[in-house]
Amino acid sequence: MSTNIISYVIDNEENKVIYSKNIDDKIIKDIDQIKSDKKILFIYDKNISNKIILEIKSKLKITGHILIFKEVEGKKNNKNLNNLLKLFNLLIKNKFTKNSVIISCGGGVVGDMCGLLSSLYLRGTTYFHIPTTMTAIVDSCIGGKTGINYKGIINSMGNYYHPKRVYISEKIINDIPSREYYSGFAEIIKCGLIGNKKIIKFLLRDKNLCKRLNSKNLAYIILETLKTKINFFKNDIKERNKRLNLNFGHTFAHSIEMATDKFLKKDFLRHGEAVGLGMLCEIMLQKGKNSETTYKLTKQLLSKYNLPTSLEIPSNLKKKIHSTIYEGIFLDKKKINKNPRYISVKKVGKSNIMEINDFGALNDVIFKITKEI
Ligand SMILES: NC(=O)c1ccc[n+]([C@@H]2O[C@H](COP(=O)([O-])OP(=O)(O)OC[C@H]3O[C@@H](n4cnc5c(N)ncnc54)[C@H](O)[C@@H]3O)[C@@H](O)[C@H]2O)c1
């Protein structure tokens, strides 16, 4: 497969997503072309296969830059202030400057934290990102949202900072564990439902089309998802209006994640799995015939791509989990008045920002999405 490039401009600066079978050569070519002080901090997730990391490291050595390698671990719990400060200290200890380069290689956790690091260190260093989970590949790698969790609140510290380059590697995609792979499909389904019928049509066809070995189809669905996301954020970076639609499913997802992390086990649900459940909840909050059709379609798509359609919880924790999900909804960052907001999708491609003002219906939805085991 040839290389695919998506270019988009934010604040008069061009950023690129480069999708290729082999990204290593592309990275060193780009490093050669930028103005830098010849220092690179390469931060990577320890769960990525050794072979892939060794290959990138050995290519980076060819650049002749001073290289600092730092292994970290994804998992939502690690997206915290302590780990961010450790990375900061590494930059200071090694006398990195504004002209140094930070390259991160990992899922949404590593990307969000390294994006924040790159934006804060000396008010901004050059930042390249290599996403390695499907969630990161189809969603978190672009849009510039960075952040860490603090005081139990997801992304409570963060800002906007765009990686100059994002490198999507087919080799990395082929190596993603199955659960991480399918988890990302929730964000693909989300983008289709809020703004791209072509994605939904494609996903409804044979599931095998999205098998990893089917590289042409996979490239199509990934690039189509990224282009849809760019459409939603390019003129609304700070999420005042149109970009909010990308939060479809997330009012509930974040709350469900907080509750399951607290009462079940950390990373009980992957982010994408929670987004899938969140989309079902947000459709259930709506009323009307169209909503029923959209609900059925969403459930069908989630099942087809191995994503949960209910939250299985032990009976003895039901009350606690329900009330934590309920309370979490009111902490959602989209809230501007008294009531929390969510995204309603009545029909494919038609999304709206809505307020939750029927708290009885909210309770019912939480009840309906959970299943006692
Ligand atoms: N910035 C954004 O726009 C945005 C969008 C969506 C999600 N997010 C954030 O992303 C995070 C979730 O991202 P995620 O689902 O990628 O989780 P993650 O980064 O925690 O990765 C999930 C697991 O997969 C492992 N892993 C990563 N790459 C791997 C690979 N190639 N092979 C084997 N294991 C690998 C990680 O170590 C981790 O255990 C959340 O914190 C969420 O808030 C941010």
PDBQT file of the ligand as one rigid body, heavy atoms in Angstrom, charges set to zero:
ROOT
HETATM    1  N1  LIG A 401      -7.052  13.379  23.340  1.00  0.00    +0.000 N 
HETATM    2  C1  LIG A 401      -8.131  12.855  22.834  1.00  0.00    +0.000 C 
HETATM    3  O1  LIG A 401      -8.741  13.397  21.911  1.00  0.00    +0.000 OA
HETATM    4  C2  LIG A 401      -8.610  11.532  23.352  1.00  0.00    +0.000 A 
HETATM    5  C3  LIG A 401      -9.587  10.815  22.650  1.00  0.00    +0.000 A 
HETATM    6  C4  LIG A 401      -9.955   9.563  23.115  1.00  0.00    +0.000 A 
HETATM    7  C5  LIG A 401      -9.373   9.053  24.247  1.00  0.00    +0.000 A 
HETATM    8  N2  LIG A 401      -8.446   9.784  24.937  1.00  0.00    +0.000 N 
HETATM    9  C6  LIG A 401      -7.813   9.255  26.146  1.00  0.00    +0.000 C 
HETATM   10  O2  LIG A 401      -7.129   8.081  25.754  1.00  0.00    +0.000 OA
HETATM   11  C7  LIG A 401      -7.068   7.192  26.856  1.00  0.00    +0.000 C 
HETATM   12  C8  LIG A 401      -7.468   5.818  26.406  1.00  0.00    +0.000 C 
HETATM   13  O3  LIG A 401      -6.637   5.445  25.337  1.00  0.00    +0.000 OA
HETATM   14  P1  LIG A 401      -6.336   3.931  24.998  1.00  0.00    +0.000 P 
HETATM   15  O4  LIG A 401      -7.610   3.187  24.929  1.00  0.00    +0.000 OA
HETATM   16  O5  LIG A 401      -5.432   3.931  23.828  1.00  0.00    +0.000 OA
HETATM   17  O6  LIG A 401      -5.639   3.412  26.328  1.00  0.00    +0.000 OA
HETATM   18  P2  LIG A 401      -4.114   3.189  26.794  1.00  0.00    +0.000 P 
HETATM   19  O7  LIG A 401      -3.217   4.211  26.252  1.00  0.00    +0.000 OA
HETATM   20  O8  LIG A 401      -4.173   3.038  28.272  1.00  0.00    +0.000 OA
HETATM   21  O9  LIG A 401      -3.773   1.787  26.158  1.00  0.00    +0.000 OA
HETATM   22  C9  LIG A 401      -4.510   0.640  26.571  1.00  0.00    +0.000 C 
HETATM   23  C10 LIG A 401      -3.572  -0.513  26.923  1.00  0.00    +0.000 C 
HETATM   24  O10 LIG A 401      -2.905  -0.959  25.741  1.00  0.00    +0.000 OA
HETATM   25  C11 LIG A 401      -1.484  -1.001  25.939  1.00  0.00    +0.000 C 
HETATM   26  N3  LIG A 401      -0.901  -0.768  24.626  1.00  0.00    +0.000 N 
HETATM   27  C12 LIG A 401      -0.779   0.385  23.952  1.00  0.00    +0.000 A 
HETATM   28  N4  LIG A 401      -0.324   0.153  22.706  1.00  0.00    +0.000 NA
HETATM   29  C13 LIG A 401      -0.122  -1.175  22.597  1.00  0.00    +0.000 A 
HETATM   30  C14 LIG A 401       0.336  -2.044  21.548  1.00  0.00    +0.000 A 
HETATM   31  N5  LIG A 401       0.618  -1.591  20.321  1.00  0.00    +0.000 N 
HETATM   32  N6  LIG A 401       0.467  -3.358  21.825  1.00  0.00    +0.000 NA
HETATM   33  C15 LIG A 401       0.116  -3.844  23.043  1.00  0.00    +0.000 A 
HETATM   34  N7  LIG A 401      -0.362  -3.098  24.058  1.00  0.00    +0.000 NA
HETATM   35  C16 LIG A 401      -0.486  -1.776  23.821  1.00  0.00    +0.000 A 
HETATM   36  C17 LIG A 401      -1.235   0.028  27.006  1.00  0.00    +0.000 C 
HETATM   37  O11 LIG A 401      -0.060  -0.226  27.733  1.00  0.00    +0.000 OA
HETATM   38  C18 LIG A 401      -2.476  -0.119  27.895  1.00  0.00    +0.000 C 
HETATM   39  O12 LIG A 401      -2.297  -1.189  28.785  1.00  0.00    +0.000 OA
HETATM   40  C19 LIG A 401      -7.961   7.757  27.930  1.00  0.00    +0.000 C 
HETATM   41  O13 LIG A 401      -7.164   8.344  28.918  1.00  0.00    +0.000 OA
HETATM   42  C20 LIG A 401      -8.787   8.802  27.214  1.00  0.00    +0.000 C 
HETATM   43  O14 LIG A 401      -9.150   9.873  28.046  1.00  0.00    +0.000 OA
HETATM   44  C21 LIG A 401      -8.048  10.984  24.501  1.00  0.00    +0.000 A 
ENDROOT
TORSDOF 0
